[in-house]
């Protein structure tokens, strides 16, 4: 199997899970190398995502690590079985890897949940709104890169209306609905678009009113992507220097609790739409 100069987060996750499985079984890299007929360095590269592996090798390792969770094993084998280019590959080399990793995470998720306190969720943004966000970056981005980022963000949204659309629950703070990215007219169109999208069967949008006061994770934007099995859930956090990905048991538990808090304290879908219509009418 060839090596990769820059593995994706999904590829690194497969390697991390293989390493976690090996350590849980109390086995060494030399043991794994002997099973696969490889040298120790290649196994280490496989566990870091730098070296590709195959579904067959995943199953061999899992069997010899005494892992009995068939659903988990097959989910890992599916990650290893990537034989075709995906739509986000067209942006490889022209956009930061983190933006492509988010698209990949969303595409393979079984369910998505997010909360936003400043911006409208990326999967529900209009191009004019997205353009205003990218144009405000410091240091300023070249216009060509702004347009590339807008294009990639719009293409990410196909996950919501493909043949088997992903289920998406978006929690948004009321202030994010009132911040006029792109100006009053663009923001009004954005709010009406949110109302329309929230009518889709696979999309639930709930607003946290300002009266709710303090909330967990204030200032952060969080995406919780559910995998085919709970062990493969992933959290993506926005930061000033790019997206961060985490999947430790402690972090997953923490952000599941965050999502439950937001669900309990946000308005229901209809009340959220009514509020968005009201804000739009005053723009």
N, C-alpha and C positions, 0 to 999 in steps of 0.2 A: 504494500500500500504506500502511495506517495505521501511526502510530508507537505504541510501547509505553512507558508510564511506568516499568515495572519488568520488563525482559526476564528470562526464566528462564536458567539456566546452559546449557541445551541451545540456546536461541536465541542466546545470546552465543557459544557454541562455533561455530555455523554462521557467524556474522559473522567470528570470528577465523580460521576456515579460509579464507574468501573473501579476507580480507586477506593471509594467508600465501601463498595461491596467486598473488595479484596481485603481491606483492613478489618472489616467486620468478621471476615473468615479467618483472620490471623495468618494470612499468607503473604509471602514476599514477592517482589518483582521477579526474582529469579525463578520462583515457582511458576508464575504466570508465563514467563518467557519459555520455560520448558514445555508448558502445555501447548503453546502456539508455535513452537519451533522458531522463536525469535531470540535476539539478544536482549539483554536487560535494558539497554538504552532505548530500543524501539518500544518496549512496553511503557517506559516512563514517558516517552513522547506521545504514545497513545492516550495515556491518562491525563496529559495536559491538553489534549485536543490537537496537538501539532501533527500527529500522524493519524491518518484515517484507519478505520477498522471496518469489519464486515458484520452483518447480522449473524453469520455462522460463528464467528469468533466471540461475539457477545454471548451467544448461547453456550458455547464451550466454557467460557470463563464462569458464567453464572452457575452452570451445573457443577463445576468443580469447586466453586465457592459455597456450595450447598444452599444456594438461594432458591426457595420454593415458590416465590411469588411470580406466577406465570404472567399475570397482567403487566407487572413491572418489567419483567424480562422482555416481553414482546414490545413494550413501549420503547425500551432502549434499542432493541433490534430495528425498530422502525426509524429511529433517529439515525442509525448507522446506514440504513438503506436509502441513501440519497443519490439518485442517478441522473437527475435532470436539473437544468437551470431554473431558477425561480424569477419572478418578475423584478424583484429588487436587485438582482445581479446586474442589471443594466446600469445601475448607479455606482457599481463597485469601482473604486479608484477616482471617483469624482465627488463623492460625498463622504463624510466621516463614517467609519465603520459602525459607530453606535447607532446611527439613524437606520442603518440596514438591519442591525440586530433587533431593534424594536419592531420593525416590519416583520421579520422572521418570527419573533416571539408571538406577535398577534396572529399571524397566519396559522400557526400550528396549535394555538390554544384551543381548548374545548369550551372555555368561557372566559370572558374578560370583565373585570371590575376596575374602576378607577375613581379617584377623587381629585378635584382641582379647586384651588382657592383663588387663583388669579386669572387663569386662562379658560376658555372653552376647550373641552377635550379635543385633541387633535383629530380623532376619528369623526368628529362632528363639525369641523371647521369648514367654512367656505374659503375659497382661494384668496379673496380679498382680505379676510381676517388673518389667514396664515401669512400672507405677504407682509402685512403690517407688523407682525411679530418678528419675522426674520429681518425685516428692514431696520428694526430697532436694536439689533445686536451691536455689541461693542467688543472689539473693534468692528467697524462696519464691514459687512460682507459685500463682495462685488455683486452687481446686479445679476450677473449670470448665475452665481451660486444661489442667490435668493430665489431665482426662478426655478432652479433645479430642486431646491428644498421644497418649494411649493408644489411642484409636480410630483415629487415623491410622496409628500403628505397626502395629496389627493388620491394617488394610487393606493395608498395604504387603506383607504376607505372601502375598497372593493371587498374587504373581509366581511363587511356588514351586509352586502347584497349579492354575494356570489351564490352559486347553486345551493350550497349548504352554509348559510350565513352563521357566523358565530353569535352567541348570545352575549349581550353587552349591557352592563349596568353602570351608568355614569352618575356620580355624585358631584354636584357643582355648588360652590358657595355663591350666595346671592351677589356678592361684590364682583364676582367674575362676569356676571350678567350685566353689570352696570359700567364696567370699564370699557371705554369707547375706543378699542383698537380699530384703526382705520377711519374713525370719525362716526358721526351720528347715523348717517345713512347706511354705511356698511354694517354698523352694529345692529341697526333695526332689521336689516335683511338676515343677519346672522341669527338673531333671536327667533325670527319667524321660521328659519330653517330648522332650528332646534325643536320648535314646536311640531313641525312636520315630521322630523325624524323620530321624535319620541312616540309617535303614533304607530310605528312599526312594531310588529309582534316580537321581534328579537331584541328590541332596544327599550331600556327603561332608564329614564332620566329623572333624577330627584334633586331638588334644590334644598340647600341648608340655608334657612333665613338668617339674617343678621341678628335677630332676636335670640338665636340659639347661644350666642356668646362664644366662649372658648371652645375649641375643638382639637382633637388629637392630630399631631403631625402638621400643625399650623405652618404655612409657608411652603410646604412640600407638595409636589404633584406625584401621585403614586399610581402605578398600574399593577394590578394583581392578575396574573395570567394563570389560569388553571390548566394543568397538563392532563394527559389521558389517564393518569393515576395521581393521587395526591402527593406522592413523593416527588413528582416532577413539576409541581407548582413553582412559579418564579415571580419575584417582585422586581419591578424596574422603578427606580427613583430618579427624578430629574434633578440636575444640579447645574451650576453655572459653567462647569467644565464638561458637561455631557451626561449621558445616562449611566447609572450604576445598577448592576444586577446582583441580586442576592437570593439565596435559596437555602440557607441554613434552617434547621428545624425551628430554632428560636425566633429568627426573623419572620419566617412564614407564619408562625403562631401569633406574633405581634401584629402583623399587618392583616391577618384574618380578623383579629379583634378590632382593629381600626375600621375595617369594612363593616363589621357588625354594628359598630357605634354609629357610623354615618347612616346606615340603613334605618336605625332606630330613631335618629334625630332629624332626618330630612323629611320634607313634605312628600306626600304621595304623588304619583305621576300626574294626575289631573290638576291638583292644586299647584304643582310646579309649572304646568303649562299655562294655567291662568295667570300666575305671577309673571311669566315670561311675556305673555301677551300684553299685560298691563305696562311692563317696562318698555316694551316696543312701541306702544301707543304714545308714550310720552317723549319719544325721541324725534 
